[in-house]
Amino acid sequence: MQLLEERIRKDGIVRAGNVLKVDSFLNHQMDIDLFNEMGKELFRLFGEDDVTKIVTIEASGIGIACVVAQYFNVPVVFAKKSESKNLDGDIYTSTVSSFTKNKVYDIRVSKKFLHKEDRILLIDDFLAKGNAMLGLLDICQQAGATVVGAGIAIEKGFQEGGELLRKRGLRIESLAIVDAMNEDGTIEFRPQ
């Protein structure tokens, strides 16, 4: 998606350790006009897949997922990273490792929000090593739901997550795929 690539070039900051900082428009301060364009594109890509729910992981995926859900006219379910008194009853859980936070944690979704009849579109802001997606897939599989695919804002194509998930048969549509982040701060994108 050219609009997203242009915004990454303009406002993205390359940090040591393969970190791409896009907090000025994607995952701290959010550009809702950009999110709307991403929602339209993801609906174009997945609109024929009879999606019944959007599933994401807190926190950075929630904003994008909510805007995308408006185009599908379906609810958003997000996996919580911490225990909460608001999570009552039975829950699905999975363990994930965060690349950016260098932390392992359990994610949780109440069983009352995911069912075997659901057709799920996974949404996230980044795909790097694929751990968040693997955790969400695990939870959806526990529920017996069908995952139609994953919509990703930015995929780090030089890391193994996208390839790993595609080999498992998951349809991934990444709106921007970063092939390289150079020491001089330039970013190279995969042609789409």
JOMOHU-V937717 format. One record per backbone hydrogen bond with DSSP energy under -0.5 kcal/mol. CO is the residue of the C=O (numbers start at 1). NH is the residue of the N-H. Records with the same first field share a line. If there is no record, write none. Layout:
# JOMOHU-V937717
CO = NH + NH
This chain:
# JOMOHU-V937717
1 = 5
2 = 6
3 = 7
4 = 8
5 = 9
6 = 10
7 = 11
8 = 12
13 = 21
15 = 18 + 19
19 = 15 + 21
20 = 22
21 = 13
22 = 25 + 26 + 27
23 = 29
25 = 31
29 = 28
30 = 32
31 = 35
32 = 36
33 = 37
34 = 38
35 = 39
36 = 40
37 = 41
38 = 42
39 = 43
40 = 44
41 = 45
42 = 46
43 = 47
46 = 49
52 = 75
53 = 121
54 = 77
55 = 123
56 = 79
57 = 61
59 = 62 + 63
60 = 64
61 = 65
62 = 66
63 = 67
64 = 68
65 = 69
66 = 70
67 = 70 + 71
68 = 71 + 72
69 = 73 + 74
75 = 54
77 = 56
79 = 58
80 = 108
84 = 87
86 = 88
90 = 111
92 = 109
94 = 107
96 = 105
97 = 99
98 = 102 + 103
103 = 98
105 = 96
107 = 94
108 = 80
109 = 92
110 = 113
111 = 114
115 = 118
118 = 120 + 146
119 = 52 + 53
120 = 122 + 148 + 149
121 = 55
122 = 151
124 = 153
125 = 154
127 = 156
128 = 161
130 = 134
131 = 135
132 = 136
133 = 137
134 = 138
135 = 139
136 = 140
137 = 141
138 = 142
139 = 143
140 = 144 + 145
141 = 144
145 = 147
146 = 120 + 148
149 = 122
150 = 152 + 173
151 = 124
152 = 175
153 = 176
154 = 127
155 = 157 + 178
156 = 159
160 = 164
161 = 165
162 = 166
163 = 167
164 = 168
165 = 170
166 = 169
170 = 172
171 = 150
172 = 174
173 = 152
176 = 155 + 178
177 = 179 + 190
178 = 157 + 158
180 = 188
182 = 185
186 = 182
188 = 179 + 180
